[in-house]
Amino acid sequence: MALIQVNYASKSLFRIVPLNVILPVDRFDADSNSYLNGKERKYKTLYLLHGLLGNYTDWVSQTRIQKWAEEKNLAVVMPSGDNSFYFNSRTPWNDYESFIGEELVEVTRRMFPLSEKREDTFIAGISMGGYGALRNGIVFSETFGYVAGLSSALHIFEDISEEANIGLFDNLKEAAESDKNPWVAVEKMLDEKRQIPKVYMACGTQDDLLPSNIQFRDMLMKNGIEVNWDEEDYGHDWDFWDRQIKKVLEWLPL
């Protein structure tokens, strides 16, 4: 298993962007003096998003994702999303939605031996990244076959008013009526009869975000979308997410 840091020029963000990549390394065979299956194998891939105030190093430094990915022979791509909520902003060169849902997948597939199959391509995240994973997994459902949101920040469109304005969202009421709102994104996906990704959701019972996560889960299930749900006696913290990312890997078709 290799841990690789990548820096490349992003056209969506118009700057050099960093990411960590966990990449399986095929077993070296001394008899043939070669790596077994190195040329033929295309790895299943998890795009893993950090939360607010985080960056591309969080998952490696705070969890055992590298160990568990190695056990599962899984490639993991961990980008930096700044505090973007992983959607396109009106500010120029901040097209994080395009970066996560299109460019990053295309670029990493060119760089590394990653499977191009939808059923082998997954997205997950925590908190802000949980919101980003669920929302972009739905918007780009033709790319991602499996989506996991842990302690997802799904509360941001609650109790809004005409004057509501939270930074990147410009006008919060306007954003709530667009597919930036995961509820609206689900409606559009169903109306357009697009492929529905498999969904995993989890939240700690001591987390203030639990009610909004339960509401979103219930909405998905009401619309016939199967959800694998888990909750444990934890708060909004890395102890919970470390446990949960292992469960996500056990849930994925690896």
GISUL-V649875 format. One record per backbone hydrogen bond with DSSP energy under -0.5 kcal/mol. NH is the residue of the N-H (numbers start at 1). CO is the residue of the C=O. E is the energy in kcal/mol with one decimal. If there is no record, write none. Layout:
BEGIN
nh->NH co->CO e->E
nh->NH co->CO e->E
END
This chain:
BEGIN
nh->2 co->23 e->-3.2
nh->4 co->2 e->-0.6
nh->4 co->21 e->-3.0
nh->6 co->4 e->-0.5
nh->6 co->19 e->-3.1
nh->8 co->17 e->-1.9
nh->10 co->8 e->-0.7
nh->10 co->15 e->-2.7
nh->14 co->10 e->-1.3
nh->15 co->10 e->-0.8
nh->17 co->8 e->-2.9
nh->19 co->6 e->-2.0
nh->20 co->78 e->-2.3
nh->21 co->4 e->-2.7
nh->22 co->76 e->-2.9
nh->23 co->2 e->-2.9
nh->23 co->21 e->-0.6
nh->29 co->34 e->-3.0
nh->30 co->28 e->-0.7
nh->33 co->29 e->-1.2
nh->34 co->29 e->-1.5
nh->36 co->27 e->-2.5
nh->38 co->35 e->-1.2
nh->41 co->37 e->-1.9
nh->43 co->113 e->-3.0
nh->45 co->120 e->-2.6
nh->46 co->75 e->-2.6
nh->47 co->45 e->-0.5
nh->47 co->122 e->-2.8
nh->48 co->46 e->-0.7
nh->48 co->77 e->-2.9
nh->49 co->47 e->-0.5
nh->49 co->124 e->-2.8
nh->54 co->51 e->-1.9
nh->58 co->55 e->-1.6
nh->61 co->57 e->-2.2
nh->62 co->58 e->-2.5
nh->63 co->59 e->-1.4
nh->65 co->59 e->-0.6
nh->68 co->64 e->-2.1
nh->69 co->65 e->-2.6
nh->70 co->66 e->-1.9
nh->71 co->67 e->-1.8
nh->72 co->68 e->-1.5
nh->73 co->69 e->-0.8
nh->73 co->70 e->-0.7
nh->74 co->69 e->-2.4
nh->75 co->44 e->-2.6
nh->76 co->22 e->-2.2
nh->77 co->46 e->-2.7
nh->78 co->20 e->-3.3
nh->78 co->76 e->-0.5
nh->79 co->77 e->-0.6
nh->80 co->18 e->-1.0
nh->81 co->79 e->-0.5
nh->84 co->81 e->-2.0
nh->87 co->84 e->-0.8
nh->89 co->94 e->-1.7
nh->94 co->91 e->-0.9
nh->95 co->12 e->-1.5
nh->96 co->87 e->-0.9
nh->96 co->94 e->-1.7
nh->99 co->95 e->-2.1
nh->100 co->96 e->-2.9
nh->101 co->97 e->-2.8
nh->102 co->98 e->-1.6
nh->103 co->98 e->-2.5
nh->104 co->99 e->-3.1
nh->106 co->102 e->-2.4
nh->107 co->103 e->-3.2
nh->108 co->104 e->-2.4
nh->109 co->105 e->-1.7
nh->110 co->106 e->-1.2
nh->111 co->107 e->-2.0
nh->112 co->108 e->-2.5
nh->114 co->112 e->-2.2
nh->115 co->43 e->-2.8
nh->120 co->117 e->-1.3
nh->121 co->118 e->-1.6
nh->122 co->45 e->-2.9
nh->122 co->120 e->-0.5
nh->123 co->146 e->-1.9
nh->124 co->47 e->-2.5
nh->125 co->148 e->-1.3
nh->126 co->49 e->-1.2
nh->127 co->150 e->-2.3
nh->129 co->126 e->-2.7
nh->131 co->127 e->-2.3
nh->132 co->128 e->-2.5
nh->133 co->129 e->-2.5
nh->134 co->130 e->-2.6
nh->135 co->131 e->-2.9
nh->136 co->132 e->-2.3
nh->137 co->133 e->-2.3
nh->138 co->134 e->-1.4
nh->139 co->135 e->-2.6
nh->140 co->136 e->-2.6
nh->141 co->138 e->-1.3
nh->143 co->140 e->-2.0
nh->144 co->140 e->-2.0
nh->145 co->118 e->-1.2
nh->145 co->121 e->-2.2
nh->146 co->121 e->-1.0
nh->147 co->198 e->-2.7
nh->148 co->123 e->-2.2
nh->149 co->200 e->-2.4
nh->150 co->125 e->-2.6
nh->151 co->149 e->-0.5
nh->151 co->202 e->-3.2
nh->153 co->127 e->-2.1
nh->154 co->152 e->-2.2
nh->158 co->155 e->-2.0
nh->164 co->161 e->-1.2
nh->167 co->165 e->-0.5
nh->169 co->166 e->-2.7
nh->170 co->167 e->-2.1
nh->172 co->164 e->-1.7
nh->172 co->170 e->-0.7
nh->173 co->164 e->-0.6
nh->175 co->171 e->-2.4
nh->176 co->172 e->-2.3
nh->177 co->173 e->-1.0
nh->177 co->174 e->-0.6
nh->178 co->175 e->-1.5
nh->181 co->175 e->-0.6
nh->181 co->178 e->-1.7
nh->182 co->180 e->-0.6
nh->184 co->181 e->-0.6
nh->185 co->181 e->-2.4
nh->186 co->182 e->-2.2
nh->187 co->183 e->-1.8
nh->188 co->184 e->-2.5
nh->189 co->185 e->-2.2
nh->190 co->186 e->-2.4
nh->191 co->187 e->-2.7
nh->192 co->188 e->-2.5
nh->193 co->190 e->-1.0
nh->194 co->189 e->-2.3
nh->197 co->195 e->-0.6
nh->198 co->145 e->-2.7
nh->199 co->226 e->-1.0
nh->200 co->147 e->-2.5
nh->201 co->228 e->-2.6
nh->202 co->149 e->-1.7
nh->203 co->230 e->-1.4
nh->205 co->232 e->-3.0
nh->206 co->234 e->-2.6
nh->207 co->204 e->-1.4
nh->210 co->207 e->-1.8
nh->213 co->209 e->-1.9
nh->214 co->210 e->-2.5
nh->215 co->211 e->-2.3
nh->216 co->212 e->-2.0
nh->217 co->213 e->-2.5
nh->218 co->214 e->-2.7
nh->219 co->215 e->-2.1
nh->220 co->216 e->-2.3
nh->221 co->217 e->-2.4
nh->222 co->218 e->-2.4
nh->223 co->219 e->-1.3
nh->224 co->221 e->-1.8
nh->225 co->220 e->-2.6
nh->226 co->224 e->-0.6
nh->228 co->199 e->-2.8
nh->229 co->227 e->-0.8
nh->230 co->201 e->-1.7
nh->232 co->203 e->-0.7
nh->234 co->232 e->-2.4
nh->237 co->235 e->-1.3
nh->241 co->237 e->-1.8
nh->242 co->238 e->-2.7
nh->243 co->239 e->-1.5
nh->244 co->240 e->-2.5
nh->245 co->241 e->-2.5
nh->246 co->242 e->-0.9
nh->247 co->243 e->-1.3
nh->248 co->244 e->-2.6
nh->249 co->245 e->-2.0
nh->250 co->246 e->-1.7
nh->251 co->247 e->-1.7
nh->252 co->248 e->-2.1
nh->254 co->252 e->-2.2
END
